[in-house]
Amino acid sequence: MTTTSITSWPSQVEAWLDQRGRPAWIVAMILGFILFWPLGLAILAYMIWSKRMFSCTSRRKARPFHGTRSSGNSAFDAYKADTLRRLEEEQEAFEAFLTRLREAKDKTEFDQFMEDRARTARAPRNDEQV
C-alpha cells in the first residue's frame, strides 16, 4: 500500500457517507459502538466537531442539484436550468420573507414588553401609598 492510498481512504469514506446523508453517519456511528466502542465515540466526536450532527442545512442546500447530466434535448435542458434557477430565487426570497416576518414578530414582542415594563414603572406601588 502506498502512502497516498492510506491517506485517501478516510476522505473516500467521508465522501461516501456524505453522499448518503446524516442517516448513514448515524448508522456508521452505531456500528462503530457495536464493533469497538472507542470507534463509535470517535465517529460521534467527529460528527459533532464537523457540525454534521446538529446541522440545520440539508445536503441539497449545501450542494444544490443543478442537473449536470444532459437529457439530450437542448430545449428541455434550457427550460430545466431556467426553472431550477427560478425556484432557487423563489426559495431565497421566501427565506428572506420568513426572516423579515420573524424580525417583525420579535420587534412587536419586544415593544410590548417595553410598554408593559414602562406601565409597571409608572404605576404607584401599594407600599408607597401608605
FENNORJO-V207113 format. One record per residue. RES is the residue in one small letter. PHI is phi in radians with two decimals (* if undefined). NEAR is the number of other ideal C-beta (glycine too) atoms within 10 Angstrom. D_FIRST is the distance of its C-alpha to the first C-alpha in whole Angstrom. Layout:
<<RES/PHI/NEAR/D_FIRST> <RES/PHI/NEAR/D_FIRST>>
This chain:
<<m/*/6/0> <t/-1.59/7/4> <t/-1.11/7/7> <t/-1.11/8/8> <s/-1.22/9/7> <i/-1.21/9/7> <t/-1.41/9/10> <s/-1.57/11/11> <w/-1.15/11/11> <p/-1.10/9/14> <s/-1.22/9/16> <q/-1.19/10/16> <v/-1.12/11/17> <e/-1.07/14/20> <a/-1.12/9/21> <w/-1.10/11/21> <l/-1.19/19/23> <d/-1.10/16/25> <q/-1.12/10/26> <r/-1.63/12/28> <g/1.60/13/29> <r/-1.06/16/31> <p/-1.01/9/31> <a/-1.14/13/27> <w/-1.12/20/27> <i/-1.17/16/29> <v/-1.09/12/28> <a/-1.07/20/25> <m/-1.15/20/27> <i/-1.11/13/29> <l/-1.09/13/26> <g/-1.09/17/24> <f/-1.15/15/28> <i/-1.20/10/28> <l/-1.29/9/25> <f/-2.79/11/25> <w/-0.96/10/27> <p/-1.11/9/25> <l/-1.14/15/23> <g/-1.08/17/26> <l/-1.14/13/28> <a/-1.13/13/25> <i/-1.15/20/25> <l/-1.06/18/28> <a/-1.07/12/28> <y/-1.14/15/26> <m/-1.09/19/28> <i/-1.23/11/31> <w/-1.10/9/30> <s/-1.54/12/28> <k/1.10/10/32> <r/-1.40/17/30> <m/-1.34/15/33> <f/-1.98/8/36> <s/-1.19/13/36> <c/-1.53/6/39> <t/-1.40/8/37> <s/-1.53/10/36> <r/-1.11/14/33> <r/-1.13/9/36> <k/-1.28/11/37> <a/-1.23/9/34> <r/-2.29/10/33> <p/-1.13/11/36> <f/-1.50/8/36> <h/-1.93/11/37> <g/1.07/11/37> <t/-1.17/5/35> <r/-1.46/7/35> <s/-1.47/10/38> <s/-1.49/10/41> <g/1.69/7/42> <n/-1.90/10/45> <s/-1.15/9/46> <a/-1.14/8/49> <f/-1.15/11/47> <d/-1.07/14/44> <a/-1.15/10/46> <y/-1.07/11/48> <k/-1.10/15/45> <a/-1.10/12/44> <d/-1.15/10/47> <t/-1.13/11/47> <l/-1.11/14/44> <r/-1.10/11/45> <r/-1.11/10/49> <l/-1.13/11/47> <e/-1.14/12/45> <e/-1.13/10/48> <e/-1.11/10/50> <q/-1.11/12/47> <e/-1.09/10/47> <a/-1.11/10/51> <f/-1.16/10/51> <e/-1.12/11/49> <a/-1.14/10/51> <f/-1.05/10/54> <l/-1.08/10/53> <t/-1.10/10/52> <r/-1.10/10/56> <l/-1.11/10/57> <r/-1.10/10/55> <e/-1.11/10/57> <a/-1.13/10/60> <k/-1.12/10/60> <d/-1.07/10/59> <k/-1.13/10/62> <t/-1.07/10/64> <e/-1.11/10/63> <f/-1.18/10/63> <d/-1.06/10/67> <q/-1.12/10/68> <f/-1.05/10/67> <m/-1.13/10/68> <e/-1.13/10/72> <d/-1.09/10/72> <r/-1.14/10/71> <a/-1.16/10/74> <r/-1.10/9/76> <t/-1.14/9/76> <a/-1.22/8/76> <r/-1.35/7/80> <a/-1.23/8/81> <p/-1.23/7/83> <r/-1.45/9/82> <n/-1.10/7/84> <d/-1.30/6/84> <e/-1.44/6/86> <q/-1.31/6/88> <v/-1.30/5/90>>
